């Protein structure tokens, strides 16, 4: 069996320190915010998997359709011998690419969860013992050093996750990706596309209330990790479309006036009735906007694939 290597670039206390910093910053500003990455403890990950199976939530199905239909084209266009995946999680969607990349030598999954990386690697190596897997426990938004692997390399950032970054954060992220690419390497980027407002809002406010529970889970994470006393049921779930910025915002709206204690930060946080806490931005894209943002980072849009309903896109970009 090929070796499995795991490199941890995050300090052992990095997650706790990041949570403390994000909560302190987000709950003491106006309007209040919390980053969406804190949805994903074990319960949050389960809820998100449930969301991906809901009839209203199309992005996962649309992206999977593209990967199934276009994996061979992506493989031929990239010629990759190394596949690097940012935010790899269970690596489930990537299996279509792994199967199509006939000359693949190395797979480099990058995630903050060591347990997810180990579980995915164990399953992959059982199926593909010739594959070399070098997993990185890292935060890809904070700079990334990649191991030495054979080129060409294909760096995949799937799921439309780039939409969770604000415009200035996206610009910095794409510049950092460009700095990682050598001649012949490519970026495979997943972007959710602008579409009818009703379709977009329904995807983030499903009839069964699963997304609402997922949204409130961030409060349970803060309660558990920082000793806070949020009452999740005292906050309503809000999803709305911002046509100016072309993004969905998820918010939690206080049902009543309340004060929340966060003992780990020695912090008291007051909420007025109706006050909202923003928990996620999910930008939607048009082809020309993707092209422009790639261009600004020194990347050239070479290929563009969408699902049959033109709901989601995968784009292949190379250094310009």
C-alpha positions as CSV (number, residue, x, y, z in Angstrom):
1,X,0.0,0.0,0.0
2,X,1.2,3.5,-0.8
3,X,2.2,5.6,2.1
4,X,-0.2,7.9,3.9
5,X,1.4,11.0,5.2
6,X,-0.3,13.6,7.3
7,X,1.2,17.0,8.0
8,X,-0.3,19.3,10.6
9,X,0.3,23.0,10.0
10,X,-2.2,24.2,12.5
11,X,-1.1,24.5,16.2
12,X,-3.1,22.2,18.5
13,X,-4.9,25.2,20.0
14,X,-5.5,27.0,16.7
15,X,-9.2,26.2,16.5
16,X,-9.9,27.4,20.0
17,X,-7.9,30.6,19.4
18,X,-9.7,31.3,16.1
19,X,-13.1,30.7,17.6
20,X,-12.4,33.1,20.5
21,X,-11.1,35.7,18.1
22,X,-14.1,35.4,15.7
23,X,-16.7,35.5,18.5
24,X,-15.1,38.5,20.3
25,X,-14.8,40.4,17.0
26,X,-18.1,39.4,15.6
27,X,-20.3,40.0,18.7
28,X,-18.8,43.4,19.6
29,X,-19.3,44.9,16.1
30,X,-22.4,46.3,14.5
31,X,-24.1,44.6,12.8
32,X,-23.1,41.5,14.7
33,X,-21.6,38.6,12.7
34,X,-20.2,35.0,13.1
35,X,-18.3,33.2,10.4
36,X,-20.0,30.2,8.7
37,X,-17.1,27.9,9.4
38,X,-18.3,27.5,13.0
39,X,-21.5,25.7,11.8
40,X,-19.5,22.6,11.3
41,X,-19.0,20.6,14.5
42,X,-20.2,17.0,14.3
43,X,-23.8,17.9,14.6
44,X,-23.5,20.7,12.1
45,X,-21.8,18.4,9.6
46,X,-24.7,15.9,9.9
47,X,-27.2,18.7,9.4
48,X,-25.4,19.9,6.3
49,X,-25.4,16.4,4.8
50,X,-29.1,16.3,5.4
51,X,-29.5,19.7,3.7
52,X,-27.7,18.4,0.6
53,X,-30.4,15.8,0.2
54,X,-33.3,18.3,0.5
55,X,-35.4,19.0,-2.7
56,X,-34.8,22.7,-2.4
57,X,-31.0,22.5,-2.1
58,X,-29.7,22.1,-5.7
59,X,-26.0,23.0,-5.5
60,X,-24.7,19.6,-4.4
61,X,-26.7,17.7,-7.0
62,X,-25.8,20.2,-9.8
63,X,-22.1,20.1,-9.1
64,X,-22.1,16.3,-8.9
65,X,-23.9,16.2,-12.3
66,X,-21.1,18.2,-13.8
67,X,-18.4,16.1,-12.2
68,X,-20.0,12.9,-13.5
69,X,-20.6,14.2,-17.0
70,X,-17.3,16.2,-17.4
71,X,-14.7,14.4,-15.2
72,X,-13.0,12.9,-18.3
73,X,-12.9,16.3,-20.0
74,X,-11.4,17.9,-16.8
75,X,-8.9,15.1,-16.6
76,X,-7.8,15.6,-20.2
77,X,-7.7,19.3,-20.0
78,X,-5.6,19.3,-16.8
79,X,-3.4,16.2,-17.4
80,X,-2.9,16.2,-13.6
81,X,-0.6,13.9,-11.8
82,X,-1.4,15.5,-8.5
83,X,-4.9,16.5,-7.3
84,X,-5.0,19.0,-4.4
85,X,-8.4,19.6,-2.8
86,X,-9.1,22.5,-0.5
87,X,-11.7,21.8,2.2
88,X,-11.8,18.2,1.2
89,X,-13.9,16.8,4.1
90,X,-15.0,13.2,3.2
91,X,-13.5,13.6,-0.4
92,X,-16.8,12.1,-1.7
93,X,-17.3,14.4,-4.7
94,X,-13.7,14.1,-5.7
95,X,-14.0,10.4,-6.3
96,X,-15.3,11.2,-9.8
97,X,-12.1,13.1,-10.6
98,X,-9.9,10.5,-9.0
99,X,-11.4,7.8,-11.2
100,X,-11.0,9.9,-14.3
101,X,-7.4,11.0,-13.7
102,X,-5.6,8.0,-15.2
103,X,-2.1,9.4,-14.6
104,X,-2.7,10.4,-11.0
105,X,0.2,9.9,-8.7
106,X,-0.7,12.0,-5.6
107,X,-3.7,13.3,-3.8
108,X,-3.3,16.1,-1.3
109,X,-6.5,16.7,0.7
110,X,-6.5,19.9,2.8
111,X,-8.9,20.3,5.7
112,X,-9.0,21.6,9.3
113,X,-10.4,18.2,10.5
114,X,-7.8,15.5,11.1
115,X,-10.4,12.9,11.7
116,X,-12.1,13.6,8.3
117,X,-8.8,13.5,6.5
118,X,-7.8,10.1,8.1
119,X,-11.2,8.6,7.4
120,X,-11.2,9.7,3.8
121,X,-7.6,8.5,3.2
122,X,-8.3,5.1,4.7
123,X,-11.2,4.6,2.4
124,X,-9.4,5.9,-0.7
125,X,-6.3,3.8,-0.1
126,X,-8.4,0.6,0.3
127,X,-9.8,1.3,-3.2
128,X,-6.6,2.7,-4.8
129,X,-3.5,1.2,-3.0
130,X,-1.2,2.7,-5.7
131,X,-2.2,6.3,-4.8
132,X,0.1,8.4,-2.7
133,X,-2.0,10.5,-0.2
134,X,-0.4,13.4,1.7
135,X,-3.0,15.1,3.9
136,X,-2.6,18.6,5.3
137,X,-4.4,19.7,8.5
138,X,-4.5,23.4,7.5
139,X,-6.6,26.5,7.1
140,X,-6.4,27.2,3.4
141,X,-7.5,30.8,4.0
142,X,-4.4,31.6,6.1
143,X,-1.7,30.8,3.6
144,X,-0.7,27.3,2.5
145,X,2.5,25.5,1.8
146,X,2.1,22.5,-0.4
147,X,4.2,19.3,-0.3
148,X,6.5,18.5,-3.2
149,X,4.4,16.4,-5.6
150,X,4.7,15.7,-9.4
151,X,3.1,18.1,-11.8
152,X,1.0,19.0,-13.5
153,X,-1.1,19.7,-10.4
154,X,-4.9,20.3,-10.3
155,X,-6.0,22.4,-7.3
156,X,-9.8,21.9,-6.7
157,X,-12.0,24.2,-4.6
158,X,-15.5,22.8,-5.0
159,X,-18.9,23.2,-3.5
160,X,-19.3,26.9,-4.2
161,X,-17.5,27.6,-0.9
162,X,-15.7,30.5,-2.5
163,X,-19.0,32.3,-2.3
164,X,-18.7,32.4,1.5
165,X,-15.8,34.8,1.2
166,X,-16.4,38.5,1.0
167,X,-15.1,40.2,-2.2
168,X,-11.8,41.4,-0.7
169,X,-11.3,37.9,0.9
170,X,-12.0,36.2,-2.4
171,X,-9.4,38.5,-4.1
172,X,-6.8,37.6,-1.5
173,X,-7.6,33.9,-1.7
174,X,-7.3,33.8,-5.5
175,X,-4.0,35.6,-5.4
176,X,-2.8,33.0,-2.8
177,X,-3.9,30.2,-5.1
178,X,-2.1,31.8,-8.0
179,X,1.1,31.9,-6.0
180,X,0.8,28.1,-5.5
181,X,0.5,27.3,-9.2
182,X,3.5,26.5,-11.5
183,X,3.4,26.5,-15.3
184,X,1.0,23.7,-16.4
185,X,-0.9,23.6,-13.1
186,X,-4.6,24.5,-13.0
187,X,-7.4,25.6,-10.6
188,X,-10.8,23.8,-10.7
189,X,-13.3,26.2,-9.1
190,X,-17.0,25.5,-8.2
191,X,-19.3,28.5,-8.3
192,X,-23.1,28.7,-7.7
193,X,-24.8,30.9,-10.4
194,X,-27.2,33.8,-10.1
195,X,-30.8,32.6,-10.7
196,X,-34.4,33.3,-9.7
197,X,-34.6,34.8,-6.2
198,X,-37.3,32.3,-5.1
199,X,-35.1,29.3,-6.0
200,X,-32.1,30.8,-4.2
201,X,-34.0,31.7,-1.0
202,X,-35.7,28.3,-0.9
203,X,-32.3,26.6,-1.0
204,X,-31.4,28.4,2.2
205,X,-34.8,28.3,3.9
206,X,-36.2,24.8,3.3
207,X,-39.8,23.9,4.3
208,X,-38.6,21.2,6.7
209,X,-36.6,23.7,8.7
210,X,-33.3,21.8,8.5
211,X,-31.3,24.9,7.4
212,X,-32.8,26.8,10.2
213,X,-31.6,24.2,12.7
214,X,-28.2,24.3,10.9
215,X,-28.0,28.1,11.3
216,X,-28.8,28.0,15.0
217,X,-26.2,25.3,15.5
218,X,-23.5,28.0,15.5
219,X,-25.0,29.2,18.8
220,X,-24.7,25.8,20.3
221,X,-21.1,25.6,19.2
222,X,-20.4,28.9,21.0
223,X,-22.3,27.7,24.1
224,X,-20.3,24.4,24.3
225,X,-16.9,25.8,23.5
226,X,-17.0,29.1,25.3
227,X,-19.5,28.5,28.0
228,X,-22.0,31.0,26.5
229,X,-25.7,30.9,27.4
230,X,-27.4,31.5,24.0
231,X,-30.9,30.2,23.8
232,X,-31.0,29.0,20.2
233,X,-34.8,28.9,20.2
234,X,-34.8,32.6,21.0
235,X,-33.5,33.3,17.5
236,X,-35.4,32.9,14.2
237,X,-33.8,31.8,11.0
238,X,-33.6,34.4,8.2
239,X,-32.5,33.9,4.6
240,X,-32.7,36.7,2.1
241,X,-31.4,37.8,-1.3
242,X,-29.3,40.9,-1.7
243,X,-29.6,41.9,-5.3
244,X,-27.0,44.6,-5.1
245,X,-24.2,42.3,-4.0
246,X,-25.8,39.2,-5.6
247,X,-25.5,37.1,-2.5
248,X,-27.7,35.2,-0.1
249,X,-27.4,36.2,3.6
250,X,-28.3,33.9,6.4
251,X,-29.1,35.6,9.7
252,X,-30.4,34.8,13.1
253,X,-33.0,37.3,14.4
254,X,-33.6,37.8,18.1
255,X,-37.2,37.0,18.9
256,X,-37.0,39.2,22.1
257,X,-34.6,41.5,23.8
258,X,-31.9,39.5,25.7
259,X,-28.4,39.6,27.1
260,X,-26.0,36.7,26.4
261,X,-23.0,35.9,28.6
262,X,-19.8,34.4,27.1
263,X,-17.8,33.6,30.2
264,X,-14.7,32.4,28.3
265,X,-14.3,36.0,26.9
266,X,-15.7,37.8,29.9
267,X,-18.3,39.2,27.6
268,X,-21.9,40.4,27.9
269,X,-23.7,40.8,24.6
270,X,-27.0,42.6,24.3
271,X,-29.6,41.9,21.6
272,X,-32.6,44.1,20.9
273,X,-35.8,42.5,19.8
274,X,-35.6,42.0,16.1
275,X,-31.8,42.5,16.0
276,X,-30.0,40.3,13.5
277,X,-26.7,38.4,13.6
278,X,-25.3,37.5,10.2
279,X,-23.9,34.0,10.0
280,X,-23.3,33.5,6.3
281,X,-22.9,35.2,3.0
282,X,-23.2,33.0,-0.1
283,X,-22.3,34.9,-3.2
284,X,-23.7,33.8,-6.6
285,X,-21.8,34.4,-9.8
286,X,-22.1,35.1,-13.5
287,X,-19.5,33.9,-15.9
288,X,-18.0,37.3,-16.6
289,X,-17.7,38.0,-12.9
290,X,-15.8,34.7,-12.4
291,X,-13.6,35.6,-15.4
292,X,-12.9,39.1,-14.0
293,X,-12.0,37.9,-10.5
294,X,-9.7,35.2,-12.0
295,X,-8.1,37.8,-14.3
296,X,-7.4,40.1,-11.3
297,X,-5.6,37.3,-9.6
298,X,-3.4,36.5,-12.6
299,X,-5.5,33.5,-13.7
300,X,-7.0,32.8,-17.1
301,X,-10.4,31.2,-17.5
302,X,-9.9,28.3,-20.0
303,X,-12.9,26.0,-19.6
304,X,-16.5,26.5,-18.3
305,X,-18.9,23.7,-17.6
306,X,-22.5,24.0,-16.2
307,X,-25.1,21.4,-15.2
308,X,-28.1,20.9,-17.5
309,X,-30.1,23.6,-15.7
310,X,-27.3,26.2,-15.7
311,X,-27.5,26.4,-12.0
312,X,-23.9,25.7,-11.1
313,X,-20.5,26.0,-12.8
314,X,-17.1,24.4,-12.7
315,X,-14.4,26.4,-14.3
316,X,-10.8,25.5,-15.1
317,X,-8.2,28.3,-14.9
318,X,-4.5,28.5,-15.5
319,X,-1.8,31.1,-14.7
320,X,-1.9,33.9,-17.2
